[in-house]
Amino acid sequence: MMAPSKIERKGDYMLRILWKDGFDSTIRLKDMRFECPCAKCEADKEAKHKSPMPIIPLHKDGMNTLTKLEKVGNYAIKPVWGDGHDLGMYSWDTLRNICTKYTMSDKEIEELLRKK
């Protein structure tokens, strides 16, 4: 399990994570929230996949706004989201998988920074 060497905000909508092996990743906060590993979010995703009818996720104000990021020991981070959700604990392995899946290109980062 490799810990990041640095985690920082990049604009209002992104998180930049630098890893000790040199991997430099920037992800959207909405992607991080979508991948929340807490039991409630996992159950919601499971129900969505099992439903014969499409389930449209409800958007709550502040749900993709990161208000706080807490370190949990030497193995994880725990975000607090603007809608009060704070149940997800992202282990370093989980965070690395999210970064690998959702890392943005430099062009995408610049476009998002311009949207401010």
Residue pairs with C-beta under 8 A, 6 or more apart in sequence:
1 75
1 91
1 92
1 93
2 19
2 20
2 21
2 92
2 96
3 20
3 74
3 75
3 92
4 17
4 18
4 19
4 20
4 92
4 95
5 18
5 19
5 20
6 16
6 17
6 18
7 15
7 16
7 17
7 18
7 69
7 77
8 15
8 16
9 15
9 16
9 66
10 16
10 26
10 109
10 113
11 112
11 113
11 116
12 65
12 116
13 28
13 29
13 30
13 64
13 112
13 115
14 26
14 27
14 28
14 29
14 104
14 109
14 112
15 26
15 27
15 29
15 32
15 66
16 24
16 25
16 26
17 24
17 25
17 26
17 27
17 95
17 99
18 24
18 25
19 25
19 96
19 99
23 96
23 99
25 99
25 100
25 103
26 103
26 104
26 109
27 98
27 99
27 102
27 103
27 104
28 102
28 104
28 112
29 64
29 65
29 66
30 64
31 98
31 101
31 102
32 66
32 79
32 90
32 98
32 102
33 63
33 64
33 79
33 81
33 85
35 94
35 98
35 101
35 102
36 85
36 87
36 88
37 88
37 89
37 90
37 91
37 94
38 85
38 87
38 88
38 89
39 87
40 87
41 87
41 88
44 57
47 55
48 55
48 57
60 83
61 82
61 83
62 81
62 82
62 83
62 84
63 81
63 82
63 83
63 85
64 81
64 82
65 81
65 82
65 83
66 79
66 80
66 81
66 82
67 80
67 81
67 82
68 79
68 80
69 77
69 78
69 79
69 80
70 77
70 78
70 79
70 80
71 77
71 78
72 78
72 89
75 91
75 92
76 89
76 90
76 91
76 92
76 94
76 95
77 89
77 90
77 95
78 86
78 88
78 89
78 90
79 86
79 88
79 90
80 86
90 98
104 112
